[in-house]
Amino acid sequence: MMNRTIRRWTARILLLMLLLFPAAHSGMPGAAAEEETDSDAEGSRWVEYDYRKLDVGNPSPMEGKFFTLMWGGTTSDQDAQRLLHGYHLVKWDAQLGKIRFDRSVVSGGVTMDDAEGNRTYILRLQEDLKYSDGKNITAKDYAFGLLIQMLPAVQETGGQPIDASWLLGAEEYLRGEANCLKGLRLLGNHQISITVRAEALPWYFELSRLNICPYPISEIAPGHTISDAGEGVFLNSPITPEELQDHVLDEEHGYLRHPGTVSGAYKLESFDGQKAIFSRNRFYKGGEDGRKPLLETLSLTQADPSKMIQQLGDGTFGLLNKVTRAEMLQAGMDLTRQPERQYAMSNYPRSGLSLLWFNENSQKAQELAVRKAVALSLDRDAFVREYVGPYGMKVDGYYGIGQWMYQALNGNGTYDPPMSARPTEAERRARDQAVLTLKTLNLDGLTRYTLNTDMANTVLNEAGWTLDMGGGSYVPGEGDIRYKIVNDRLLRLRLVLAVPDNPELVRAMEKTFVPALAEAGIELMIRTADMKSIQDYYSGLGEGIDMVFLGENFSDVFDPEVFRTEGDSEIARTDRELYEMSLEMLRTEPGDAVEFLSRWVRLQERISETLPLIPLYSNMYFDFYTCELHDYEVARKTSWADAVLTSYMSLPNTNVSE
């Protein structure tokens, strides 16, 4: 029975499942150089690249979800979306550590609060924005970009629309009680206004709600128009689930898998289910710095987990993204140290983690005692050593070592409390106090679980798991599995863990998890599953699965949707509590980082107490690439898809300008 509403994918789920299936290799723009045969000559090359293109290998496969994440998607799908859809109203500024308007898209604007406390953003758009077919992008495209993701028809096709309850008039419009959406206005061809309800303020990442990009209504909903008669936007007629099925979800021609007209730096040339090929969008004007991509063509595909470094060396790929497997990391590092210096690498801390997620439909996992016993019977240190080696670190909360909150608490991030241009003495004192408070925040209050099967046995005894298979008394250490009487029958303490089909992962778990769990009288069955099944288990769908091995990568905006549920089980109630705590955290005033971090710490502490999940590890990502790829600054970007926009291919020490 399905208890949980399908969660929106932020690629949290599929990333790690293949985490140790690192990526591949590539090439970029320019002219092909002559092949040198003298391998001892300085700068000699064994591989000849076409400098107009770059072939990228990644550990995550693609599902072909290239238009939003409403119908799911992997991290590779997200990377493709970054290439294809651009001109977002806002952007994350890593230097300032906050979200701000993108000046290449928004030429100006004002913010106004009315008497009821509603906040309106009136924005003027740049007038030189164009789609990949050369057509102008106007305010209508942005209004449609927001409206299409709100529609109930999305849910009727199996997708998850965004939560737009913050938008003034959204709930009335979607319920059919209003003829227009008064919180979204068209004020001209290049002017738009967006109004946030007073009840939805404050919101720490307030501008993240305006992370809107344009989408072409002519391809996604042909025959429909969007208008504003003076009171708010509206569609000329409702978009139906059948229309979405035909124009968005159709496998052969739908916009989800085959977006034709796009606004990003690249457009999709082809996708065969495994490899996507992108070509440069000639009408893309570039970002705030005006730089346009130099590479004519990009390709993206999943790398062979056992051959990726070999594929980098033989020219199959020019760039391998997010390599994590210890064996491949060592091989990649060896490659970069060769005398010819043909290859380079970049490393950066992961913003997320890998974890075990308890399925809310699992009868046995409903018991906190069972979840605690599992946490006490996992040799996580040994698992990290076995699976990711020295490049991973065991974590005890729902965070990644590259996440800005974790970095701030560990002294690696910067925090500059906001002050006016001419701060008063009171403002200075408040700033100094905020800095002092920040220094007191830490994760020492987390409940930490180390391998302790004696304690696990005690926890299970107290919870009534005291019988053996014959109904007699369970005796620890005698190799039996625990039982208890539930609904007048013996229930076996067998837990089924779903994992992606990754032999190295399965071996590491069989070696480090199964024996210790058995010592506590818990039988662990490891079952491999495809990505669709893993997604379903994560969403609370399906039967017979108690835990799921997942990967979560957080965006700069912390998203609590993972805990959002409509179920009525004990785990669902736990998730709802955590969801409310997440919302409380997000309701912090923008700029008050100390209060936000304080609430984030409390959330982490409660997660470790209630255990809806068991954190395993966070780790470093490594990208390996040919030295003929220049200006690839992935450590300063959100993803390779952002970093590659300013990269180019040429011989080492050769500068290329547009």
Secondary structure, 3 states (H helix, E strand, C coil): CCCCCCCCCCCCCHHHHCCCCCCCCCCCCCCCCCCCCCCCCCCCCCCCCCCCEEEEEECCCCCCCCCCCCCCCCHHHHHHHHHHCCCCCEEEECCCCEEEECCCCEEEEEEEECCCCCEEEEEEECCCCECCCCCECCHHHHHHHHHCCCCHHHHHCCCCCCCCCCECCHHHHHCCCCCCECCEEEEECCEEEEEECHHHCCCCCHHHHHCCCCCCHHHHCCCCCEEECCCCEEECCCCCHHHHHHHHHCCCCCCCCCCCCCCCCEEEEEECCCCEEEEECCCCCCCCCCCCCCCCEEEEEECCCCCHHHHHHCCCCCEEEEECCHHHHHHHHHHHCCCCCCEEEEEEECCCEEEEEECCCCCHHHCHHHHHHHHHCCCHHHHHHHHCHHHEEECCCCCCCCCHHHHHHCCCCCCCCCCCCCCCHHHHHHHHHHHHHHHHCCCCCCCCCCCCHHHHHHHHHHCCCCECCCCCECCCCCCCCCEEEECCEEEECEEEEEEECCHHHHHHHHHHCHHHHHHCCCEEEEEEECHHHHHHHHCCCCCCCCEEEEEECCCCCCCHHHHCCCCCCHHHHHHHHHHHHHHHHHCCCCCCHHHHHHHHHHHHHHHHHHCCEEEEEEEEEEEEEECCEECCCHHHCCCHHHHHHHCEECCCCCCCCC
